[in-house]
Amino acid sequence: MAQRPSVRSIADVVALIDGLGKITGRAQIIWFLVFGGLFLDAYSNAALSAGLGPMTTQMELTSTQVSILTATAPALAIIFNPLGGWLATRIGRVPPLLIAKVFAIAGGLLAALAGGFTVVWLGRVLVGVAYGIDFAVAMALLAEYTPAKLGGRLNLWQAVWYVATTSNLALALVFFNLDVGADIWRWSVGSAAVVAVALLLSQALMLKESPTWLASKGRLDESVANLDRIYGIKAVVGTPDAMTRTAADAPVIGFRHTGLLFKGEYLPRTVLASVISLGQSMQYFAVGWYLPLISLTIFGESFEKATVGSMVFNAFGIAGGLLSAYFGRRLGLRLSSAAGFAGVFVALVAMGLTFEKVPTAVAFLLPVLFILCHSAGPGANGKSIAALSYTSDVRALGTGVTGMIGSFGSVAGLYLFPQVKDSLGLADTFLTLSVVPLLGLITCLVIKWDPTKAASPDEVAGQDLDASAVPSVAAR
């Protein structure tokens, strides 16, 4: 009978998970359930956009009210991304995910039953809270659930995002054909609450706390138990090492420790993750603002044709999201981000120089190039590179802070660039926006850090502490 491995530290837990060749059984179900929260985040956003036209007509919304509704969720994520990271550091990874689903349910139902703008907005506030908390925590938990050699799989969240968006658009077509009339938006946002209920029940039943987080708190007994429950890894609790004892006695990482992310070896990692997150969200939400207009031009002005057109664009996003896992594994997250930014830069410059000067079929290919390069590169990597760049004690804080910075990009894309468009025109707006991927490209080339090409931060931290604890020969 083989001797069971002994768990004395976070590094031991990480090494056992990293030693797995693949994720199977219960672990795979749990892995996809966490991804389900990201599906819900995207689905909730798409639920509003799919029915925004009928809602605007039914409630006689002004353009300002429409802008407020559209930007509420990413604006609130600026606050609740780091708050979610703080909660995950303090009380664990799973409780905040469940809390987020409760907010999503309440927000979806409130918006669906609303009689006016204010109540719809309050519903979107609750959805924004859920979005901010869930995204920061889910990526940290996925990073801790996933063996290092499979780290590129985290990029699949981008494909999940586009699948969710397409699913809601398809459901909107179903509701349209059921002749629900102008209330189609109520069915759309209400369906997000149904998805949230299913996820809340499933996650509450199946999710197990991260063994890595438990070990970081000195709770080795629970950590070993969850290694067995999740992966079937049979281990025993050893005598806690110096790192574990130190971690158990250390104060909880909170907002006041944010400065840690901008010091020492974490500084370039935080800058890289933040720039990728900021750049990808700004370019996506700015150009995404105009994709429905392009869809109307190409596919016609009816609700059905415009919706099908949006689904076609999203199909390329799904393809790019799936490719992002491959490119992330082969090139690394840094270089695949650089390549994606380069492609987006070319697409935006071409869109700016050829706008209304080329046949419609050719004009269709440029947004397709934009979406493919965005989703296969920086669109996915902004979240993944942050989740993989920090030790477990600051991981959730790191994903929360970089997510917050990315949310600034979302708000800027939704508010700033429409104003630029009104001042300069659409063609010059595309040219102006091309500065964003260019800066992202330069940053990716200057900063060399790539978590997929380096050892796990937790294992390195454990090795460094062990080395410092060994007396030197000269001191003997």
Secondary structure, 3 states (H helix, E strand, C coil): CCCCCEECCHHHHHHHHHCCCCCCHHHHHHHHHHHHHHHHHHHHHHHHHHCHHHHHHHHCCCHHHHHHHHHHHHHHHHHHHHHHHHHHHHHCCHHHHHHHHHHHHHHHHHHHCCCCHHHHHHHHHHHHHHHHHHHHHHHHHHHHHCCHHHHHHHHHHHHHHHHHHHHHHHHHHHHHHCCCHHHHHHHHHHHHHHHHHHHHHHHHHHCCCCHHHHHHCCCHHHHHHHHHHHHCCCCEECCCCHHHHHHHHCCCCCHHHHHHHHCCCHHHHHHHHHHHHHHHHHHHHHHHCCHHHHHHHHHCCCHHHHHHHHHHHHHHHHHHHHHHHHHHHHHCHHHHHHHHHHHHHHHHHHHHHHCCCCCHHHHHHHHHHHHHHHHHCHHHHHHHHHHCCCCHHHHHHHHHHHHHHHHHHHHHHHHHHHHHHHHHCHHHHHHHHCHHHHHHHHHHHHCCCCHHHCCCHHHHHHHHHHHHHCCCHHHC
